[in-house]
């Protein structure tokens, strides 16, 4: 019997998933088989993606219990034992209330983009919880963190069944169950250990992990690590120049120009070096080293005004930032599939802003800590609050203490920035390639891959 052409066309289920055509000799499909999506990805990629998805599920689940053993310490720290239970309740309520919303959003923007959005929300507000200065902030950040955690949970239950090949589908439930059980056991224990040996804030900072398989690892991580010191410098340098050097706000802004000019020069150089062949590893590595070098040199500034050295040191930072920003953009453009160009650039922008926001938050926290530590007993609360305004009421000894405090806070900022930049140097190892291809060849290969993908989609419809 001759088959009709329509019989060989792959059917589509209610979910829009493409199902393989059945041969005349194949047994009739069951309803269960008709709603299963045949995975077309290699096994190695499937397990890598599954690891990233399960990692998100683990972090979202462990956060429901990890604070249980830290609540008392949080309440004592904020002197609010009666309201401290809202720290756990805010996360749980948001966790329960947004699962359906994220599932629906994933139908509109896609599973991957929705999962990445959920992870960024969870990741950002988890770190924000650790920097909370009062209980109200912590509760608000926990609620926002719960929204991201809800998305991680809901989308894991959607993505894993859709990704799994038929012969592995029966193992997905066991994997999810193991992750849920492990997070439930480890949560209170890990929370107790962190609270006992460090501080309750590490309960939120410990989750500083990203699903490498879902973010463009090298470019995104390097952008995060280099964005941290760059925006921190833009915030901290004018403050140091005004307080320590006694210059005006206008001069503080103008003195950023060497760093900004070097950043533009670095971007031009990166574009020139990578215009023919893919040398993004070299430019990323050198740029990250320049940023680390500049931040390390800034640590050597003493407590006296030394603007000439500062201008020279921040030039290294600007050059490093320009090299890394341009190189990470080109890396994602050269190596990401064409259909992922827009998400890749969006991820880089988000990671750069996230890193910078964390840098500014860290600098603010360190400065406030130094003000409390060094200026208590020297300045009144009102005088502390008005530093940077009209300081004519401060005596010479008080003003010297203020300069020392801000200078010391800046040095600590630079130590942290140098450490984060060093992580950026390590992250560039993922861009290393033994064989250097022409940029035109790589782009042509991406075009061929995208054309083949679209032809395959057209054949399946």
Secondary structure, 3 states (H helix, E strand, C coil): CCCCHHHHCCCECCCCCECCCCCCCCCCCCHHHHCCCCCCCCHHHHHHHHHHHHHHHHHHHHCCCCCHHHHHHHHHHHCCCCCCCHHHHHHHHHHHHCHHHHHHHHHHHCHHHHHHHHHHHHHHHHHHHHCCCCHHHHHHHHHHHHHHHHHHHHHHHHHHHHHCCHHHHHHHHHHHHHHHHHHHHHHHHHHHHHHHHCCCCHHHHCCCCCCCCCCCHHHHHHHHHHHHHHHHHHHHHHHHHHHCCCCCHHHHHHCCHHHHHHHHHHHHHHHHHCCCECCHHHHHHHHHHHHHHHHHHHHCCCCCCCHHHHHHHHHHHHHHHHHHHHHHHHHHHHHCCHHHHHHHHHHHHHHHHHHHHHHHHHHHHHHHHHHHHHHECCECHHHHHCCCCCCCCCCHHHHHHHHHHHHHHHHHHHHHHHHHHHHHHHHHHHHCCCCCCEHHHHHHHHHHHHHHHHHHHHHHC
